[in-house]
Amino acid sequence: MSRSLASPQSDLLTLEAYAARAGAALACAYSSSAEYDAAVIAERRAAGIYGPKRRRKQMLVTAAGIAAGLAVIVFFIV
């Protein structure tokens, strides 16, 4: 059951390589939780989870109001 001296050294190199890969797998691509949250929210917005933006809806309501006001003015002029 004797092992050569090269075997423990190669085992050590293998172990170091595995440790380096494990460390890379556990590393986080984000530097803070705020950065991670911003990325999650941006991805969800791109997927359409949060629905249409409220600005568009507000702009449509404003345009409809202006159109209705112009229609009333044209009605009274004619």
Biopython code that builds the backbone (N, CA, C, O; Angstrom):
import numpy as np
from Bio.PDB.StructureBuilder import StructureBuilder

atoms = [
    (1, "MET", "N", (0.799, -1.187, 0.000)),
    (1, "MET", "CA", (0.000, 0.000, 0.000)),
    (1, "MET", "C", (0.845, 1.255, 0.000)),
    (1, "MET", "O", (0.399, 2.300, 0.475)),
    (2, "SER", "N", (2.004, 1.177, -0.502)),
    (2, "SER", "CA", (2.841, 2.369, -0.556)),
    (2, "SER", "C", (2.535, 3.156, -1.819)),
    (2, "SER", "O", (2.271, 2.583, -2.877)),
    (3, "ARG", "N", (2.574, 4.454, -1.696)),
    (3, "ARG", "CA", (2.313, 5.337, -2.821)),
    (3, "ARG", "C", (3.589, 6.095, -3.128)),
    (3, "ARG", "O", (4.407, 6.333, -2.239)),
    (4, "SER", "N", (3.756, 6.464, -4.347)),
    (4, "SER", "CA", (4.944, 7.223, -4.711)),
    (4, "SER", "C", (4.775, 8.674, -4.281)),
    (4, "SER", "O", (3.673, 9.108, -3.946)),
    (5, "LEU", "N", (5.871, 9.416, -4.295)),
    (5, "LEU", "CA", (5.824, 10.821, -3.880)),
    (5, "LEU", "C", (5.118, 11.698, -4.908)),
    (5, "LEU", "O", (4.612, 12.768, -4.569)),
    (6, "ALA", "N", (5.081, 11.255, -6.148)),
    (6, "ALA", "CA", (4.428, 12.046, -7.196)),
    (6, "ALA", "C", (2.910, 12.038, -7.018)),
    (6, "ALA", "O", (2.239, 13.007, -7.375)),
    (7, "SER", "N", (2.381, 10.980, -6.485)),
    (7, "SER", "CA", (0.942, 10.863, -6.339)),
    (7, "SER", "C", (0.359, 11.899, -5.379)),
    (7, "SER", "O", (-0.637, 12.530, -5.733)),
    (8, "PRO", "N", (0.919, 12.112, -4.184)),
    (8, "PRO", "CA", (0.351, 13.160, -3.319)),
    (8, "PRO", "C", (0.463, 14.553, -3.930)),
    (8, "PRO", "O", (-0.408, 15.400, -3.728)),
    (9, "GLN", "N", (1.535, 14.784, -4.674)),
    (9, "GLN", "CA", (1.696, 16.092, -5.288)),
    (9, "GLN", "C", (0.645, 16.290, -6.391)),
    (9, "GLN", "O", (0.064, 17.369, -6.508)),
    (10, "SER", "N", (0.408, 15.270, -7.182)),
    (10, "SER", "CA", (-0.609, 15.396, -8.229)),
    (10, "SER", "C", (-2.005, 15.486, -7.604)),
    (10, "SER", "O", (-2.880, 16.181, -8.120)),
    (11, "ASP", "N", (-2.203, 14.776, -6.488)),
    (11, "ASP", "CA", (-3.477, 14.889, -5.784)),
    (11, "ASP", "C", (-3.689, 16.305, -5.270)),
    (11, "ASP", "O", (-4.800, 16.835, -5.312)),
    (12, "LEU", "N", (-2.608, 16.911, -4.785)),
    (12, "LEU", "CA", (-2.696, 18.285, -4.282)),
    (12, "LEU", "C", (-3.034, 19.244, -5.415)),
    (12, "LEU", "O", (-3.859, 20.140, -5.235)),
    (13, "LEU", "N", (-2.412, 19.072, -6.584)),
    (13, "LEU", "CA", (-2.707, 19.927, -7.726)),
    (13, "LEU", "C", (-4.153, 19.740, -8.193)),
    (13, "LEU", "O", (-4.825, 20.708, -8.549)),
    (14, "THR", "N", (-4.619, 18.515, -8.189)),
    (14, "THR", "CA", (-6.000, 18.234, -8.568)),
    (14, "THR", "C", (-6.972, 18.883, -7.585)),
    (14, "THR", "O", (-7.977, 19.475, -7.978)),
    (15, "LEU", "N", (-6.649, 18.757, -6.304)),
    (15, "LEU", "CA", (-7.498, 19.356, -5.277)),
    (15, "LEU", "C", (-7.538, 20.871, -5.414)),
    (15, "LEU", "O", (-8.600, 21.472, -5.254)),
    (16, "GLU", "N", (-6.404, 21.498, -5.707)),
    (16, "GLU", "CA", (-6.373, 22.948, -5.892)),
    (16, "GLU", "C", (-7.202, 23.367, -7.114)),
    (16, "GLU", "O", (-7.886, 24.390, -7.090)),
    (17, "ALA", "N", (-7.131, 22.570, -8.172)),
    (17, "ALA", "CA", (-7.915, 22.875, -9.369)),
    (17, "ALA", "C", (-9.410, 22.774, -9.074)),
    (17, "ALA", "O", (-10.195, 23.618, -9.507)),
    (18, "TYR", "N", (-9.795, 21.737, -8.336)),
    (18, "TYR", "CA", (-11.206, 21.592, -7.966)),
    (18, "TYR", "C", (-11.658, 22.742, -7.068)),
    (18, "TYR", "O", (-12.778, 23.236, -7.206)),
    (19, "ALA", "N", (-10.804, 23.164, -6.162)),
    (19, "ALA", "CA", (-11.154, 24.276, -5.274)),
    (19, "ALA", "C", (-11.323, 25.569, -6.061)),
    (19, "ALA", "O", (-12.217, 26.364, -5.773)),
    (20, "ALA", "N", (-10.465, 25.778, -7.055)),
    (20, "ALA", "CA", (-10.578, 26.986, -7.870)),
    (20, "ALA", "C", (-11.883, 26.982, -8.670)),
    (20, "ALA", "O", (-12.548, 28.011, -8.785)),
    (21, "ARG", "N", (-12.247, 25.811, -9.223)),
    (21, "ARG", "CA", (-13.504, 25.721, -9.964)),
    (21, "ARG", "C", (-14.705, 25.927, -9.047)),
    (21, "ARG", "O", (-15.673, 26.585, -9.428)),
    (22, "ALA", "N", (-14.646, 25.371, -7.851)),
    (22, "ALA", "CA", (-15.752, 25.530, -6.910)),
    (22, "ALA", "C", (-15.898, 26.993, -6.495)),
    (22, "ALA", "O", (-17.014, 27.498, -6.372)),
    (23, "GLY", "N", (-14.774, 27.669, -6.281)),
    (23, "GLY", "CA", (-14.820, 29.089, -5.930)),
    (23, "GLY", "C", (-15.411, 29.921, -7.037)),
    (23, "GLY", "O", (-16.156, 30.866, -6.774)),
    (24, "ALA", "N", (-15.090, 29.584, -8.285)),
    (24, "ALA", "CA", (-15.651, 30.317, -9.415)),
    (24, "ALA", "C", (-17.147, 30.053, -9.541)),
    (24, "ALA", "O", (-17.901, 30.943, -9.935)),
    (25, "ALA", "N", (-17.582, 28.849, -9.212)),
    (25, "ALA", "CA", (-18.999, 28.521, -9.301)),
    (25, "ALA", "C", (-19.802, 29.250, -8.238)),
    (25, "ALA", "O", (-20.964, 29.588, -8.465)),
    (26, "LEU", "N", (-19.207, 29.494, -7.095)),
    (26, "LEU", "CA", (-19.911, 30.162, -6.009)),
    (26, "LEU", "C", (-19.828, 31.681, -6.089)),
    (26, "LEU", "O", (-20.538, 32.377, -5.362)),
    (27, "ALA", "N", (-18.978, 32.201, -6.955)),
    (27, "ALA", "CA", (-18.801, 33.645, -7.056)),
    (27, "ALA", "C", (-20.065, 34.283, -7.621)),
    (27, "ALA", "O", (-20.723, 33.713, -8.491)),
    (28, "CYS", "N", (-20.390, 35.442, -7.131)),
    (28, "CYS", "CA", (-21.575, 36.161, -7.569)),
    (28, "CYS", "C", (-21.152, 37.227, -8.584)),
    (28, "CYS", "O", (-20.126, 37.885, -8.412)),
    (29, "ALA", "N", (-21.940, 37.386, -9.624)),
    (29, "ALA", "CA", (-21.617, 38.361, -10.662)),
    (29, "ALA", "C", (-21.963, 39.786, -10.239)),
    (29, "ALA", "O", (-21.586, 40.744, -10.914)),
    (30, "TYR", "N", (-22.673, 39.928, -9.131)),
    (30, "TYR", "CA", (-23.113, 41.248, -8.673)),
    (30, "TYR", "C", (-22.308, 41.659, -7.449)),
    (30, "TYR", "O", (-21.975, 40.828, -6.604)),
    (31, "SER", "N", (-22.001, 42.934, -7.365)),
    (31, "SER", "CA", (-21.189, 43.411, -6.259)),
    (31, "SER", "C", (-22.006, 43.731, -5.011)),
    (31, "SER", "O", (-21.458, 43.821, -3.913)),
    (32, "SER", "N", (-23.316, 43.903, -5.180)),
    (32, "SER", "CA", (-24.158, 44.190, -4.022)),
    (32, "SER", "C", (-25.565, 43.660, -4.271)),
    (32, "SER", "O", (-25.920, 43.307, -5.395)),
    (33, "SER", "N", (-26.344, 43.610, -3.223)),
    (33, "SER", "CA", (-27.720, 43.130, -3.370)),
    (33, "SER", "C", (-28.566, 44.127, -4.151)),
    (33, "SER", "O", (-29.510, 43.731, -4.834)),
    (34, "ALA", "N", (-28.243, 45.404, -4.059)),
    (34, "ALA", "CA", (-28.991, 46.411, -4.819)),
    (34, "ALA", "C", (-28.787, 46.215, -6.321)),
    (34, "ALA", "O", (-29.724, 46.362, -7.106)),
    (35, "GLU", "N", (-27.563, 45.884, -6.710)),
    (35, "GLU", "CA", (-27.274, 45.626, -8.120)),
    (35, "GLU", "C", (-28.021, 44.382, -8.601)),
    (35, "GLU", "O", (-28.539, 44.358, -9.718)),
    (36, "TYR", "N", (-28.074, 43.365, -7.770)),
    (36, "TYR", "CA", (-28.801, 42.140, -8.111)),
    (36, "TYR", "C", (-30.294, 42.432, -8.254)),
    (36, "TYR", "O", (-30.922, 41.991, -9.217)),
    (37, "ASP", "N", (-30.862, 43.166, -7.308)),
    (37, "ASP", "CA", (-32.288, 43.505, -7.370)),
    (37, "ASP", "C", (-32.613, 44.315, -8.620)),
    (37, "ASP", "O", (-33.644, 44.089, -9.254)),
    (38, "ALA", "N", (-31.742, 45.258, -8.978)),
    (38, "ALA", "CA", (-31.965, 46.057, -10.181)),
    (38, "ALA", "C", (-31.957, 45.175, -11.425)),
    (38, "ALA", "O", (-32.751, 45.387, -12.341)),
    (39, "ALA", "N", (-31.073, 44.197, -11.463)),
    (39, "ALA", "CA", (-31.014, 43.290, -12.609)),
    (39, "ALA", "C", (-32.257, 42.414, -12.677)),
    (39, "ALA", "O", (-32.774, 42.156, -13.764)),
    (40, "VAL", "N", (-32.738, 41.958, -11.535)),
    (40, "VAL", "CA", (-33.945, 41.125, -11.505)),
    (40, "VAL", "C", (-35.146, 41.934, -11.984)),
    (40, "VAL", "O", (-35.939, 41.439, -12.786)),
    (41, "ILE", "N", (-35.293, 43.158, -11.511)),
    (41, "ILE", "CA", (-36.414, 44.003, -11.913)),
    (41, "ILE", "C", (-36.343, 44.324, -13.397)),
    (41, "ILE", "O", (-37.366, 44.304, -14.081)),
    (42, "ALA", "N", (-35.146, 44.621, -13.906)),
    (42, "ALA", "CA", (-35.001, 44.912, -15.338)),
    (42, "ALA", "C", (-35.380, 43.706, -16.183)),
    (42, "ALA", "O", (-36.019, 43.850, -17.225)),
    (43, "GLU", "N", (-34.990, 42.529, -15.742)),
    (43, "GLU", "CA", (-35.332, 41.310, -16.484)),
    (43, "GLU", "C", (-36.839, 41.050, -16.446)),
    (43, "GLU", "O", (-37.422, 40.625, -17.444)),
    (44, "ARG", "N", (-37.460, 41.301, -15.309)),
    (44, "ARG", "CA", (-38.912, 41.107, -15.208)),
    (44, "ARG", "C", (-39.663, 42.117, -16.057)),
    (44, "ARG", "O", (-40.673, 41.774, -16.672)),
    (45, "ARG", "N", (-39.189, 43.355, -16.102)),
    (45, "ARG", "CA", (-39.833, 44.359, -16.959)),
    (45, "ARG", "C", (-39.724, 43.957, -18.419)),
    (45, "ARG", "O", (-40.679, 44.103, -19.181)),
    (46, "ALA", "N", (-38.553, 43.446, -18.812)),
    (46, "ALA", "CA", (-38.370, 43.012, -20.200)),
    (46, "ALA", "C", (-39.297, 41.855, -20.535)),
    (46, "ALA", "O", (-39.726, 41.716, -21.680)),
    (47, "ALA", "N", (-39.610, 41.024, -19.546)),
    (47, "ALA", "CA", (-40.517, 39.893, -19.764)),
    (47, "ALA", "C", (-41.977, 40.329, -19.741)),
    (47, "ALA", "O", (-42.852, 39.553, -20.123)),
    (48, "GLY", "N", (-42.257, 41.550, -19.303)),
    (48, "GLY", "CA", (-43.622, 42.055, -19.291)),
    (48, "GLY", "C", (-44.418, 41.675, -18.061)),
    (48, "GLY", "O", (-45.648, 41.716, -18.090)),
    (49, "ILE", "N", (-43.754, 41.310, -16.988)),
    (49, "ILE", "CA", (-44.454, 40.887, -15.775)),
    (49, "ILE", "C", (-45.199, 42.054, -15.128)),
    (49, "ILE", "O", (-46.296, 41.868, -14.602)),
    (50, "TYR", "N", (-44.629, 43.228, -15.159)),
    (50, "TYR", "CA", (-45.232, 44.361, -14.474)),
    (50, "TYR", "C", (-46.304, 45.061, -15.295)),
    (50, "TYR", "O", (-46.904, 46.020, -14.809)),
    (51, "GLY", "N", (-46.566, 44.623, -16.506)),
    (51, "GLY", "CA", (-47.608, 45.215, -17.323)),
    (51, "GLY", "C", (-47.137, 46.480, -18.016)),
    (51, "GLY", "O", (-45.973, 46.862, -17.903)),
    (52, "PRO", "N", (-48.051, 47.135, -18.738)),
    (52, "PRO", "CA", (-47.662, 48.346, -19.467)),
    (52, "PRO", "C", (-47.342, 49.484, -18.505)),
    (52, "PRO", "O", (-47.822, 49.533, -17.372)),
    (53, "LYS", "N", (-46.527, 50.378, -18.996)),
    (53, "LYS", "CA", (-46.154, 51.525, -18.170)),
    (53, "LYS", "C", (-47.343, 52.453, -18.002)),
    (53, "LYS", "O", (-48.152, 52.612, -18.917)),
    (54, "ARG", "N", (-47.444, 53.058, -16.846)),
    (54, "ARG", "CA", (-48.576, 53.944, -16.549)),
    (54, "ARG", "C", (-48.512, 55.229, -17.365)),
    (54, "ARG", "O", (-49.546, 55.851, -17.606)),
    (55, "ARG", "N", (-47.338, 55.634, -17.789)),
    (55, "ARG", "CA", (-47.224, 56.864, -18.567)),
    (55, "ARG", "C", (-47.999, 56.754, -19.871)),
    (55, "ARG", "O", (-48.641, 57.712, -20.300)),
    (56, "ARG", "N", (-47.939, 55.598, -20.493)),
    (56, "ARG", "CA", (-48.662, 55.413, -21.749)),
    (56, "ARG", "C", (-50.165, 55.537, -21.525)),
    (56, "ARG", "O", (-50.873, 56.175, -22.305)),
    (57, "LYS", "N", (-50.632, 54.923, -20.459)),
    (57, "LYS", "CA", (-52.067, 54.981, -20.158)),
    (57, "LYS", "C", (-52.486, 56.424, -19.874)),
    (57, "LYS", "O", (-53.528, 56.877, -20.346)),
    (58, "GLN", "N", (-51.676, 57.134, -19.107)),
    (58, "GLN", "CA", (-51.989, 58.522, -18.776)),
    (58, "GLN", "C", (-51.961, 59.382, -20.038)),
    (58, "GLN", "O", (-52.788, 60.282, -20.190)),
    (59, "MET", "N", (-51.030, 59.118, -20.933)),
    (59, "MET", "CA", (-50.944, 59.883, -22.169)),
    (59, "MET", "C", (-52.170, 59.628, -23.055)),
    (59, "MET", "O", (-52.680, 60.549, -23.693)),
    (60, "LEU", "N", (-52.635, 58.387, -23.091)),
    (60, "LEU", "CA", (-53.825, 58.071, -23.878)),
    (60, "LEU", "C", (-55.067, 58.749, -23.302)),
    (60, "LEU", "O", (-55.901, 59.251, -24.056)),
    (61, "VAL", "N", (-55.197, 58.768, -21.992)),
    (61, "VAL", "CA", (-56.345, 59.425, -21.355)),
    (61, "VAL", "C", (-56.303, 60.927, -21.629)),
    (61, "VAL", "O", (-57.341, 61.532, -21.895)),
    (62, "THR", "N", (-55.141, 61.524, -21.570)),
    (62, "THR", "CA", (-54.999, 62.957, -21.846)),
    (62, "THR", "C", (-55.351, 63.257, -23.305)),
    (62, "THR", "O", (-56.052, 64.228, -23.589)),
    (63, "ALA", "N", (-54.866, 62.427, -24.221)),
    (63, "ALA", "CA", (-55.166, 62.633, -25.642)),
    (63, "ALA", "C", (-56.663, 62.475, -25.908)),
    (63, "ALA", "O", (-57.231, 63.225, -26.701)),
    (64, "ALA", "N", (-57.303, 61.514, -25.257)),
    (64, "ALA", "CA", (-58.747, 61.329, -25.420)),
    (64, "ALA", "C", (-59.507, 62.531, -24.872)),
    (64, "ALA", "O", (-60.504, 62.951, -25.459)),
    (65, "GLY", "N", (-59.051, 63.085, -23.761)),
    (65, "GLY", "CA", (-59.692, 64.270, -23.197)),
    (65, "GLY", "C", (-59.564, 65.481, -24.110)),
    (65, "GLY", "O", (-60.522, 66.232, -24.293)),
    (66, "ILE", "N", (-58.396, 65.664, -24.673)),
    (66, "ILE", "CA", (-58.187, 66.791, -25.600)),
    (66, "ILE", "C", (-59.053, 66.608, -26.842)),
    (66, "ILE", "O", (-59.650, 67.567, -27.331)),
    (67, "ALA", "N", (-59.123, 65.380, -27.352)),
    (67, "ALA", "CA", (-59.948, 65.119, -28.537)),
    (67, "ALA", "C", (-61.420, 65.380, -28.235)),
    (67, "ALA", "O", (-62.132, 65.940, -29.069)),
    (68, "ALA", "N", (-61.879, 64.983, -27.061)),
    (68, "ALA", "CA", (-63.273, 65.227, -26.686)),
    (68, "ALA", "C", (-63.525, 66.720, -26.543)),
    (68, "ALA", "O", (-64.571, 67.215, -26.962)),
    (69, "GLY", "N", (-62.583, 67.434, -25.960)),
    (69, "GLY", "CA", (-62.725, 68.894, -25.826)),
    (69, "GLY", "C", (-62.775, 69.584, -27.176)),
    (69, "GLY", "O", (-63.582, 70.492, -27.376)),
    (70, "LEU", "N", (-61.936, 69.174, -28.094)),
    (70, "LEU", "CA", (-61.959, 69.754, -29.443)),
    (70, "LEU", "C", (-63.260, 69.428, -30.166)),
    (70, "LEU", "O", (-63.778, 70.252, -30.919)),
    (71, "ALA", "N", (-63.789, 68.229, -29.939)),
    (71, "ALA", "CA", (-65.061, 67.858, -30.568)),
    (71, "ALA", "C", (-66.194, 68.738, -30.052)),
    (71, "ALA", "O", (-67.062, 69.146, -30.824)),
    (72, "VAL", "N", (-66.194, 69.032, -28.763)),
    (72, "VAL", "CA", (-67.224, 69.903, -28.188)),
    (72, "VAL", "C", (-67.108, 71.316, -28.751)),
    (72, "VAL", "O", (-68.115, 71.948, -29.072)),
    (73, "ILE", "N", (-65.870, 71.809, -28.870)),
    (73, "ILE", "CA", (-65.661, 73.164, -29.419)),
    (73, "ILE", "C", (-66.135, 73.212, -30.870)),
    (73, "ILE", "O", (-66.811, 74.163, -31.261)),
    (74, "VAL", "N", (-65.798, 72.215, -31.667)),
    (74, "VAL", "CA", (-66.217, 72.189, -33.063)),
    (74, "VAL", "C", (-67.735, 72.092, -33.151)),
    (74, "VAL", "O", (-68.339, 72.696, -34.038)),
    (75, "PHE", "N", (-68.356, 71.349, -32.257)),
    (75, "PHE", "CA", (-69.825, 71.217, -32.246)),
    (75, "PHE", "C", (-70.487, 72.566, -32.014)),
    (75, "PHE", "O", (-71.478, 72.897, -32.665)),
    (76, "PHE", "N", (-69.924, 73.365, -31.060)),
    (76, "PHE", "CA", (-70.537, 74.655, -30.754)),
    (76, "PHE", "C", (-70.255, 75.698, -31.834)),
    (76, "PHE", "O", (-71.051, 76.621, -32.004)),
    (77, "ILE", "N", (-69.165, 75.581, -32.555)),
    (77, "ILE", "CA", (-68.852, 76.538, -33.614)),
    (77, "ILE", "C", (-69.716, 76.287, -34.831)),
    (77, "ILE", "O", (-70.163, 77.232, -35.482)),
    (78, "VAL", "N", (-69.952, 75.039, -35.143)),
    (78, "VAL", "CA", (-70.729, 74.706, -36.341)),
    (78, "VAL", "C", (-72.168, 74.766, -35.986)),
    (78, "VAL", "O", (-73.024, 74.522, -36.837)),
]
sb = StructureBuilder()
sb.init_structure("model")
sb.init_model(0)
sb.init_chain("A")
sb.init_seg("    ")
for serial, (resi, resn, name, xyz) in enumerate(atoms, 1):
    if name == "N":
        sb.init_residue(resn, " ", resi, " ")
    sb.init_atom(name, np.array(xyz, "f"), 0.0, 1.0, " ", f" {name:<3s}", serial, name[0])
structure = sb.get_structure()
